[in-house]
Amino acid sequence: MVRSLLRPGGILFGDDWGFTDVKRSVVEFSEKIRLPFCTSGPDKWAIQKPDGTPFFVHSLVPGKPLEPSV
């Protein structure tokens, strides 16, 4: 459902990455929809729907790059 709601290049993101349940849910969802996720800092995460260009998500924290997690 989320894949159909996001436009190509659209980003689904959230916080609370530090919580075990959030980590588990993001990892499971990422695997289910077959898209990688990124994290930024101690609590931000993001999944970007491809738009035909290589996977990349801009930093959610100004000046701090995201690091691919999967």
Contacts in CASP RR format, 6 or more apart in sequence:
PFRMAT RR
TARGET T0000
AUTHOR 0000-0000-0000
METHOD contacts of the structure
MODEL  1
MVRSLLRPGGILFGDDWGFTDVKRSVVEFSEKIRLPFCTSGPDKWAIQKP
DGTPFFVHSLVPGKPLEPSV
2 12 0 8 1.000
2 33 0 8 1.000
3 33 0 8 1.000
3 49 0 8 1.000
6 12 0 8 1.000
6 49 0 8 1.000
7 49 0 8 1.000
8 49 0 8 1.000
8 50 0 8 1.000
8 51 0 8 1.000
8 52 0 8 1.000
9 48 0 8 1.000
9 49 0 8 1.000
9 50 0 8 1.000
9 51 0 8 1.000
10 48 0 8 1.000
10 49 0 8 1.000
10 51 0 8 1.000
11 46 0 8 1.000
11 47 0 8 1.000
11 48 0 8 1.000
11 49 0 8 1.000
11 57 0 8 1.000
12 46 0 8 1.000
12 47 0 8 1.000
12 48 0 8 1.000
12 49 0 8 1.000
13 44 0 8 1.000
13 45 0 8 1.000
13 46 0 8 1.000
13 47 0 8 1.000
13 60 0 8 1.000
14 44 0 8 1.000
14 45 0 8 1.000
14 46 0 8 1.000
15 43 0 8 1.000
15 44 0 8 1.000
15 45 0 8 1.000
16 22 0 8 1.000
16 43 0 8 1.000
17 23 0 8 1.000
17 26 0 8 1.000
17 39 0 8 1.000
17 41 0 8 1.000
17 42 0 8 1.000
17 43 0 8 1.000
17 44 0 8 1.000
17 45 0 8 1.000
18 42 0 8 1.000
18 43 0 8 1.000
22 45 0 8 1.000
26 37 0 8 1.000
26 45 0 8 1.000
26 47 0 8 1.000
27 37 0 8 1.000
27 70 0 8 1.000
29 47 0 8 1.000
30 36 0 8 1.000
30 37 0 8 1.000
30 47 0 8 1.000
30 70 0 8 1.000
31 70 0 8 1.000
33 47 0 8 1.000
35 47 0 8 1.000
35 48 0 8 1.000
35 49 0 8 1.000
35 50 0 8 1.000
35 55 0 8 1.000
36 47 0 8 1.000
36 55 0 8 1.000
36 68 0 8 1.000
36 69 0 8 1.000
36 70 0 8 1.000
37 45 0 8 1.000
37 46 0 8 1.000
37 47 0 8 1.000
37 69 0 8 1.000
37 70 0 8 1.000
38 45 0 8 1.000
38 46 0 8 1.000
38 47 0 8 1.000
38 48 0 8 1.000
38 57 0 8 1.000
38 66 0 8 1.000
38 67 0 8 1.000
38 68 0 8 1.000
38 69 0 8 1.000
39 45 0 8 1.000
39 46 0 8 1.000
39 66 0 8 1.000
39 67 0 8 1.000
39 69 0 8 1.000
40 46 0 8 1.000
40 59 0 8 1.000
40 60 0 8 1.000
40 61 0 8 1.000
40 64 0 8 1.000
40 65 0 8 1.000
40 66 0 8 1.000
40 67 0 8 1.000
41 61 0 8 1.000
41 64 0 8 1.000
44 60 0 8 1.000
44 61 0 8 1.000
45 69 0 8 1.000
46 57 0 8 1.000
46 60 0 8 1.000
46 66 0 8 1.000
47 57 0 8 1.000
48 55 0 8 1.000
48 56 0 8 1.000
48 57 0 8 1.000
55 68 0 8 1.000
57 66 0 8 1.000
58 66 0 8 1.000
59 65 0 8 1.000
59 66 0 8 1.000
60 66 0 8 1.000
END
